[in-house]
Amino acid sequence: MTNGNYEQLKAKFLKAYANVPEDERAQPIILINRKTYNWNTAFDEITADTELGRSIIIKMHDVGLL
């Protein structure tokens, strides 16, 4: 994945996150390496530009969430 594609997916994620009600942000949304991640954790990892954040975005894209 190129950096440009990643930035596009990151922008999509941030837009989606902004539209998720706060109560729903604690719900699990993705499973990576047998561990679940919710919207809040994903947001923290993605905005910090961590490897986990990159994995979360790629997985969300692969399963059609982005």
C-alpha positions in Angstrom: 0.0 0.0 0.0 1.4 3.4 -1.0 1.5 6.3 1.5 -1.1 8.1 -0.6 -3.5 5.2 -0.4 -2.9 5.0 3.4 -3.6 8.7 3.8 -6.9 8.3 1.8 -7.9 5.4 4.0 -6.9 7.3 7.1 -9.1 10.2 6.1 -12.0 7.8 5.5 -11.5 6.3 8.9 -11.5 9.7 10.6 -14.7 10.7 8.8 -16.3 7.4 9.8 -15.1 7.7 13.4 -16.6 11.2 13.7 -20.0 9.9 12.6 -20.0 7.0 15.1 -22.0 7.8 18.2 -19.8 7.9 21.4 -21.7 5.0 23.0 -20.9 2.8 20.0 -17.2 3.6 19.9 -16.4 1.1 22.7 -17.8 -1.8 20.5 -15.3 -4.1 18.9 -14.9 -3.5 15.1 -11.9 -5.5 14.0 -10.0 -8.6 14.9 -6.3 -8.8 14.4 -4.1 -11.6 15.7 -6.9 -12.9 17.9 -7.3 -9.5 19.6 -10.3 -7.2 19.1 -10.1 -3.5 18.7 -12.8 -0.9 19.1 -13.2 2.5 17.4 -11.4 4.3 20.3 -8.4 2.1 20.2 -8.3 2.2 16.4 -8.5 6.0 16.5 -5.6 6.2 19.0 -3.4 3.8 17.0 -4.2 5.4 13.6 -3.7 9.0 14.7 -0.4 8.0 16.3 0.7 6.4 13.0 1.7 3.1 14.6 2.3 -0.2 12.8 -0.8 -1.5 14.6 -2.8 1.5 13.3 -1.6 0.7 9.8 -2.7 -2.9 10.2 -6.1 -1.8 11.5 -6.7 0.4 8.5 -5.6 -2.3 6.0 -7.8 -4.9 7.7 -10.8 -2.5 7.8 -10.4 -1.8 4.1 -10.0 -5.5 3.3 -13.3 -6.4 5.1 -15.1 -3.5 3.5 -15.5 -1.2 6.5 -13.6 1.6 4.7 
